[in-house]
Amino acid sequence: MDNSSGVGVLDKAALVLSALESGPATLAGLVAATGLARPTAHRLAVALEHHRMVARDMQGRFILGPRLAELAAAAGEDRLLATAGPVLTHLRDVTGESAQLYRRQGDMRICVAAAERLSGLRDTVPVGSTLPMKAGSAAQILMAWEEPERLHRGLQGARFTATALSGVRRRGWAQSIGEREPGVASVSAPVRGPSNRVVAAVSVSGPIERLTRHPGRMHAQAVIDAAARLSEALRRSG
């Protein structure tokens, strides 16, 4: 094997992934493309499927799995954060509310960037804070476009419903009123990576007294615009 690392099983797994780079493959196709023995190719493909690095298409052929897109998105996080500062600052200035950027991390979401209000009551979500995926407009955004099984699992115990997430997908933004924390409202929109997958959520949040019980009417467009600027930056650098 020309590209041997000395760790045989990893080299073989890399062969399987490289073979799938050119498109779907049957088991016979994998054997032909990799030169691996049929039982070995099957065992590796199924193991990679377990880790979501390989999946199956409607015909049962092996294809590259969703975990690879997630890893690629994480690799783009530095680009996302480099752009986030000025975009969130502008969003804060336009809305007069605190602005945040969230990414999903397992069953939680983490605040990876923020621009706080300069005066008055601050609804601070410090950078690095981990919040549940069960409540809040950012959680709705990070959940709404998930693959069906993950979506179904994520809705268990959530403060929002499948119907609500269907509305989020249709509108392209989400709002919450006292869902995560009493008295706090928020509006969020999706940031998409080069493959159009949702990689983050941009939010503004503040007290219901200021944002009202219909915060989307006030701020959805500004949040959507901020998310579009971040998505464009990721597309340019992808």
Helices and strands as residue ranges (DSSP letters): H 8-20, H 27-34, H 38-50, E 54-56, E 62-64, H 66-75, H 77-95, E 98-105, E 108-115, E 130-132, H 137-144, H 148-155, H 162-171, E 174-177, E 184-192, E 198-207, H 208-211, H 215-237
